[in-house]
Amino acid sequence: MTSEQLRQWRRDMGWTQEEAARQLGRGVRSYEYLESGASTIKRETALACEALRRKENRLP
């Protein structure tokens, strides 16, 4: 997952950076670094994003 994909995921979810950080169990600053590309997005974070998307959309 790229920082641009993370940003789009958050927007698709209708969340602020603060809410996305909370849902992912991260600090706001840490989340901001991910979205800006200053930090690498680990596979675990990408998987958590997908799980939250599925939960929100009630997908299998």
trRosetta pair geometry for C-beta under 8 A, 3 or more apart (Angstrom, degrees):
i j d omega theta_ij theta_ji phi_ij phi_ji
1 5 4.8 -129 -162 87 78 130
1 6 5.8 92 150 -58 116 85
1 9 7.7 -8 -158 -23 132 141
1 41 4.9 -79 82 113 97 144
1 45 7.2 -120 55 99 137 94
1 46 3.9 172 -9 -105 127 112
1 49 6.8 96 -109 39 167 149
2 5 4.7 100 51 6 75 101
2 6 7.0 -132 98 -5 42 86
2 37 7.8 -4 -179 -101 80 97
2 41 7.3 166 -132 26 10 136
3 6 5.5 -50 -149 34 35 115
3 7 6.4 39 151 -21 65 103
3 34 6.4 176 -116 153 86 54
3 35 5.4 111 -167 -165 95 27
3 36 6.4 -78 -161 75 147 13
3 37 4.0 -97 -13 -69 157 75
3 41 6.8 174 -74 -29 59 122
4 7 5.6 -50 -149 35 33 113
4 8 6.4 32 152 -16 65 105
5 8 5.6 -54 -146 39 33 110
5 9 6.2 42 151 -25 65 103
6 9 5.5 -49 -148 31 31 116
6 10 6.6 31 153 -18 63 102
6 34 5.8 -101 146 138 170 106
6 35 5.6 -133 101 -98 119 68
6 41 6.0 -164 -57 -95 135 151
6 45 7.9 -2 -109 138 124 119
6 49 7.0 -117 -122 -93 74 156
7 10 5.9 -54 -153 34 31 110
7 11 6.5 28 151 -15 64 107
7 35 5.1 98 -74 -148 91 101
8 11 5.6 -55 -146 39 34 110
8 12 6.1 38 153 -22 67 105
9 12 5.7 -56 -148 36 28 112
9 13 6.4 24 154 -16 63 108
9 20 7.9 111 104 -132 94 131
9 49 5.1 3 174 -172 159 128
9 53 6.8 -86 -154 -69 100 123
10 13 5.7 -60 -152 38 31 110
10 15 5.2 -94 -166 69 78 98
10 16 7.9 -29 173 134 117 9
10 17 6.9 21 -171 -92 157 53
10 20 4.4 -35 -119 -76 112 149
10 35 7.4 -26 1 -98 147 126
11 14 7.4 40 179 -73 35 31
11 15 8.0 -111 -79 46 19 63
12 53 7.4 18 104 -121 124 111
13 20 7.0 123 68 -92 141 95
13 52 7.1 3 -109 129 141 114
13 53 6.9 -106 -80 -97 102 74
13 56 6.2 -146 -131 -70 90 175
15 19 3.9 -131 -160 88 103 120
15 20 4.7 131 114 -54 134 81
15 23 7.0 -64 -130 -2 163 137
16 19 4.8 97 49 8 76 98
16 20 7.0 -140 92 -2 40 87
17 20 5.7 -55 -145 40 33 111
17 21 6.1 37 155 -22 66 107
17 28 6.3 85 126 -152 101 88
17 31 5.6 157 -177 113 90 125
17 32 6.1 48 -179 -78 145 78
17 35 6.8 -84 -118 -8 114 155
18 21 5.8 -55 -150 35 27 112
18 22 6.4 27 152 -19 62 107
18 28 5.5 -14 -107 -105 67 118
19 22 5.6 -53 -148 36 33 113
19 23 6.2 32 155 -19 66 107
20 23 5.8 -55 -146 38 30 111
20 24 6.2 16 158 -6 65 113
20 31 6.0 144 99 -164 99 145
21 24 6.1 -69 -147 47 26 101
21 26 4.7 -99 -156 80 77 87
21 27 6.3 -34 -178 127 130 17
21 28 4.7 -157 24 -92 173 50
21 30 7.0 123 -137 66 113 87
21 31 3.7 -113 -88 -21 99 149
22 25 7.7 34 -179 -71 29 29
23 52 5.7 77 158 -126 127 150
24 31 6.8 130 55 -96 133 113
24 45 6.4 33 -159 -140 131 87
24 48 5.6 105 -129 121 83 139
24 49 7.3 -5 -93 -70 116 73
24 52 7.7 -74 -75 -32 73 150
25 48 8.0 -98 22 -160 103 157
26 30 4.5 -124 177 89 109 124
26 31 4.9 131 100 -57 127 90
26 34 7.8 17 145 -10 169 136
27 30 4.4 93 59 7 85 107
27 31 6.9 -153 92 -6 44 85
28 31 5.7 -57 -150 37 32 111
28 32 6.3 36 152 -23 66 104
29 32 5.5 -51 -148 33 32 115
29 33 6.6 37 152 -21 63 101
30 33 5.8 -52 -155 30 32 114
30 34 6.9 34 148 -19 62 101
30 39 7.2 -14 -164 13 65 167
31 34 5.6 -51 -155 31 38 114
31 35 6.5 31 152 -14 69 105
32 35 5.9 -57 -148 40 33 108
32 36 6.1 26 156 -16 67 112
33 36 5.9 -60 -141 41 28 107
33 38 4.3 -85 -156 73 80 110
33 39 4.0 59 132 -6 111 114
34 38 7.8 -72 -51 54 19 73
34 39 5.1 -50 -78 70 57 108
34 41 5.4 85 -155 -85 105 90
34 45 7.0 -133 -134 167 149 161
41 45 5.2 -114 -168 78 81 133
41 46 6.1 92 144 -53 112 92
42 45 5.1 99 60 4 74 100
42 46 7.3 -140 102 -2 41 88
43 46 5.6 -56 -150 38 37 112
43 47 6.2 36 153 -19 69 106
44 47 5.8 -55 -147 38 30 111
44 48 6.3 33 152 -21 64 105
45 48 5.6 -52 -147 35 32 113
45 49 6.5 38 151 -22 64 102
46 49 5.6 -50 -153 31 32 114
46 50 6.6 31 151 -17 64 103
47 50 5.6 -52 -150 36 35 111
47 51 6.3 36 152 -19 66 105
48 51 5.6 -52 -146 37 33 112
48 52 6.3 32 155 -17 65 106
49 52 5.9 -57 -149 38 29 109
49 53 6.3 31 152 -21 64 106
50 53 5.6 -53 -147 35 32 113
50 54 6.4 30 155 -17 65 105
51 54 5.8 -55 -148 37 30 109
51 55 6.3 32 153 -20 65 107
52 55 5.5 -51 -143 37 33 113
52 56 6.2 34 156 -20 65 107
53 56 5.8 -56 -147 37 29 111
53 57 6.2 2 162 5 65 113
53 59 7.5 -6 122 27 78 128
54 57 6.2 -69 -139 54 26 93
54 58 7.6 63 166 -120 57 3
54 59 4.3 -96 -141 62 78 98
54 60 7.4 -76 -163 75 120 17
55 58 7.3 19 -173 -77 27 44
